[in-house]
């Protein structure tokens, strides 16, 4: 054991020496006592004790100064401040400390009473140095942040020769000191905030309140059954956008996390975030008027904000916000919001929004939204949405949605959807106007090429008329207005479809396909009136290339025999438009010829024949 003891001692000394070398010389802590020694001797002993080298000119020292002091667990910086005062500056470089005579104050600094305050911030309970403490002056908005050793340096301009210096750190009690004239070095001890977790436990018919100390460490992983089943659009933006602080590595964001007070300024100018009249406290200031040459970051805006590129506000914005690229608001938005690209808000919006690309809001929206591409709202909203591509509303909505491509409203909607292609709504009280409309239920009318309402009007129809003996049609929409997709056939022979037209053209089957619209008002509990308008292309064989349109106006009755079965019958007014010069036109009537009520030839050579007819059929669903 004695053989290894020197090795242990050398190892310990090596580790201690290495740790000392890694710590800047000004922040090394020593215990040292001086008893009636010259200042140069005291400095030499201090350098030897803390394992660093001094560099200075002896002329800057008072050779007559005698030192008698005892220091316990003090940093070299603190000891030098006590020994030399503020007349000599100490600067660390590598393992050297360079001493220089402090420069005299300029005339401007004297007039403005400029003062530099340095010091340390520690934990009152443990005496440990606290890093990333916000040190600031509310009047000038000058701020500093303690380094990893708890040291700060802040230069203030104090016209009234007195200033209040604030110290704020998350999870610590805010502390303020009033600087008296001549104060230049201060040590501040912060008190940690007391935190308890209140747990309410049922005990018989009463409630028992139990307090627990804060839980530290990594929280327990949720079971799969505890995880949310799905995430909403609001969740997406919350996690992917607002939870990502783009200034998380900036010193200004330390102030945002630390400082609980909100500061106010009537006017501010900035070039970029933290580069303006509000300095590093930009994220803690609510401005009346705000001008951001390129971009700005603030607590909020109370009157108006203009940004060359962007505006970012953590809190509320009122009345007007204009940006060349984008606006981001973490609180409420009121008034007018304009952006070249997009507006992104976290909470409620009571405003008019204009954006070149998009408006995306996690809260409620009451107002008008115009976007070149899309509008997305996360909560119950009212107003008007106009977008070049689409609008998405996952919560209740009252108003108008108008989009070049599609609208989506996945909850209750009161209003109108207008889209160049598709409208989708869950429950809508209003109208849908688009090429294709989908809804679970609707109290109103969907107007489009195809409308499908889950709880609406659906009918499969098999029918016969004087031209086509077998017809099939699908009706979809609502009874007030529905779409009709249909096809029919008039077989000339059982094998006509298999016979080459050149060999047996007269026996080719005649068939049709087409589209229509209609309405079915209710007359009695079991009887409905049908008014349909359809248009079908009539073909012979494979396809008729010439114009051959059979148009019908149907007026009939729908007798509801059972819940999902009905019989229909009625009269039709027919108008057939064809080109007589086309030799391959189908022959409509082979078994009989109706009395034409009108026959007209147009100047372009087309022929119109009109007659009365009828239809009977059965319907399912």
C-alpha angles and dihedrals in degrees: 000000000000088000092060098041095086089050091054091048092050091047092051092047090049093052092047092048091049092051090050090051092052093052114078109253094242090057098048114117120224142169112225140155128204121196117187096322129149116258093246091052090049091052092049092052091047092052091048092049095047095040100238138112127246122220117192146119112258089222092074091062128081100240091199094058113116119196127213112167142124122218126191122189092342126148121242088246092058093046092050090049090055094045101041105021122205096312092084126052122216120204127180122221119171106312092336132095112206117205120202134168111262113253115247117254117266121241090255092050091050093049093048093041093235112193133179116217122197133175150115134278117212140176108262091217101044104020087229116148114251120221126208097025114158112235113186149152115228095207100055097022088229111155142178136182126221115246127230089285094052093252123140137182122192130173116210134188106215112180092179092048091239130085138173113229116204126207118197132173130165111258091017132096113258113250130196130189129189111227114223121206110286097024109140109145123043136170115206127193117204125208116227114235115252111239129187132177113224114214119189113209125186110236112181105301097336137070123247117204115210124184122210132187117254114284114236131194133043115333118243114271114254120246116244090251090057095054120100113261096221141002126231129220087258090056090050095055092040092055102033100038117017097035089057108080107200089202096051091120096042122101090230090063090058087062090049091056095042107040116076097181122088115227125207135213129175093216138008138179125200138171096201133348110303090007102100147063092304091054117190091344093068092114091055099050130091108206129205094206120011129192117187112185093198105352142333143203123205146150091250148312124249102186117006141338130198124188128183090211111356147354123207119188123179094199139021128337123199137196105347139014122171128177136170092224116007148343123213121190124183095189137033121327123209132174122010128346121189128178135168091222114009151337118221121186132177103199139027121328124206098173151084111269125201120181134166091220116005151349115209120181129176095192136053118303125209110177146040125315125196120181135166092221115009150340122214125182126185103201144030108315142176133196135053131320119197119177137164092226115010150338123216123195114172094177134050114307135191118190142036128324115195122175140161093231115011148341125213125194112168099184137033114334128189110186142032134315118205119181138164090225122359138015120192124185135161102209115356131182101195139032138317120207117184146101090268124020127190127184138156091217134350137192097199138031131303110210115196149099090275125013123180121187116180092211094032138086119316124164135167109204131196112189148154133215138174093280107032117038095194122042133165124193139174119210119196136171127051130318091255091058130001139167124237126210112185147163134186142186137205106194114212092186136353091247098032092109089058096050119094109247091229091059101038110009095156092062098053113123119252115222139167144198130190154135137254148165132225151162132225113197116191116248101173137349091279103022130075133179118230124206112177134173115195139170123200133185109227117214138185117209111333103349138330110231096192125076109283111158125166110196122191136190107198126197114180149125133261113211111201102217096168137358095278102015131075142161123227132195134164150127129281135206106212131200119183118193117194145150109250091197091065105093095199097061113137119252108240099192123045103145099041141352120232123219108264112227091193138010120183135174117210126216090250090060097257121135129220120199121182131191143153120258143157145228137206127185151139129248134207134199 
